[in-house]
């Protein structure tokens, strides 16, 4: 990829950067306006180059390499008895952990 700016892209000017900074409530200096204008121009040029790559004959993918999910079989295995699990709980109610309410009651 070239670091050259895209000549067909509309340049990002100081006024555009100043407007974006105002919208984002950012204080920027005059030097930063010039710096950010150049950086945003490069970013927009890179995005434009990426969008040119997408072709109708290339299917969309989520990964660069094929992926296969690996599942293990569900098997019932012995676990701890309920009494042993709840023995360490600070509060228990109806064979469940009792925790403090964090939301108000809904009406």
MODELLER restraints for C-alpha pairs under 7 A, 6 or more apart:
rsr = mdl.restraints
at = mdl.atoms
rsr.add(forms.Gaussian(group=physical.xy_distance, feature=features.Distance(at['CA:5:A'], at['CA:42:A']), mean=6.14, stdev=0.5))
rsr.add(forms.Gaussian(group=physical.xy_distance, feature=features.Distance(at['CA:5:A'], at['CA:45:A']), mean=6.16, stdev=0.5))
rsr.add(forms.Gaussian(group=physical.xy_distance, feature=features.Distance(at['CA:6:A'], at['CA:45:A']), mean=5.46, stdev=0.5))
rsr.add(forms.Gaussian(group=physical.xy_distance, feature=features.Distance(at['CA:9:A'], at['CA:45:A']), mean=6.73, stdev=0.5))
rsr.add(forms.Gaussian(group=physical.xy_distance, feature=features.Distance(at['CA:11:A'], at['CA:41:A']), mean=6.25, stdev=0.5))
rsr.add(forms.Gaussian(group=physical.xy_distance, feature=features.Distance(at['CA:12:A'], at['CA:37:A']), mean=5.49, stdev=0.5))
rsr.add(forms.Gaussian(group=physical.xy_distance, feature=features.Distance(at['CA:12:A'], at['CA:40:A']), mean=6.85, stdev=0.5))
rsr.add(forms.Gaussian(group=physical.xy_distance, feature=features.Distance(at['CA:12:A'], at['CA:41:A']), mean=5.62, stdev=0.5))
rsr.add(forms.Gaussian(group=physical.xy_distance, feature=features.Distance(at['CA:13:A'], at['CA:37:A']), mean=5.76, stdev=0.5))
rsr.add(forms.Gaussian(group=physical.xy_distance, feature=features.Distance(at['CA:14:A'], at['CA:33:A']), mean=5.49, stdev=0.5))
rsr.add(forms.Gaussian(group=physical.xy_distance, feature=features.Distance(at['CA:14:A'], at['CA:34:A']), mean=6.20, stdev=0.5))
rsr.add(forms.Gaussian(group=physical.xy_distance, feature=features.Distance(at['CA:14:A'], at['CA:37:A']), mean=6.04, stdev=0.5))
rsr.add(forms.Gaussian(group=physical.xy_distance, feature=features.Distance(at['CA:17:A'], at['CA:33:A']), mean=6.13, stdev=0.5))
rsr.add(forms.Gaussian(group=physical.xy_distance, feature=features.Distance(at['CA:17:A'], at['CA:36:A']), mean=6.89, stdev=0.5))
rsr.add(forms.Gaussian(group=physical.xy_distance, feature=features.Distance(at['CA:17:A'], at['CA:37:A']), mean=6.06, stdev=0.5))
rsr.add(forms.Gaussian(group=physical.xy_distance, feature=features.Distance(at['CA:18:A'], at['CA:33:A']), mean=6.72, stdev=0.5))
rsr.add(forms.Gaussian(group=physical.xy_distance, feature=features.Distance(at['CA:21:A'], at['CA:27:A']), mean=6.81, stdev=0.5))
rsr.add(forms.Gaussian(group=physical.xy_distance, feature=features.Distance(at['CA:86:A'], at['CA:92:A']), mean=6.91, stdev=0.5))
rsr.add(forms.Gaussian(group=physical.xy_distance, feature=features.Distance(at['CA:86:A'], at['CA:97:A']), mean=6.99, stdev=0.5))
rsr.add(forms.Gaussian(group=physical.xy_distance, feature=features.Distance(at['CA:89:A'], at['CA:97:A']), mean=6.54, stdev=0.5))
rsr.add(forms.Gaussian(group=physical.xy_distance, feature=features.Distance(at['CA:91:A'], at['CA:97:A']), mean=6.20, stdev=0.5))
rsr.add(forms.Gaussian(group=physical.xy_distance, feature=features.Distance(at['CA:91:A'], at['CA:98:A']), mean=5.12, stdev=0.5))
rsr.add(forms.Gaussian(group=physical.xy_distance, feature=features.Distance(at['CA:92:A'], at['CA:98:A']), mean=4.92, stdev=0.5))
